Amino acid sequence: MMKGTYTTDEAAELLEVTPGRVRQMVRAGLLRAEKFGRAHVIPADALKVAAARKTKPGPTPKAEVSPTGEKPKRATKKGDK
């Protein structure tokens, strides 16, 4: 059950990130929050938006492989042979 507002630690647990990442998202404008003393208070609707956005980094895509199993050729500079 969702409550009205969440602390940084609670938001981090729900978003499966660290509390530091939650604070970073707030500073970057990726997560709406209000200051309450020294702490940030995050509204439930802002958490839903952030969770839908998928903020966690994923693996770096690997080079494509052609159907024959060969890697695609890189573009060469002018003058390269």
Secondary structure, 3 states (H helix, E strand, C coil): CCCCEECHHHHHHHHCCCHHHHHHHHHHCCCCCEEECCEEEEEHHHHHHHHHHCCCCCCCCCCCCCCCCCCCCCCCCCCCC
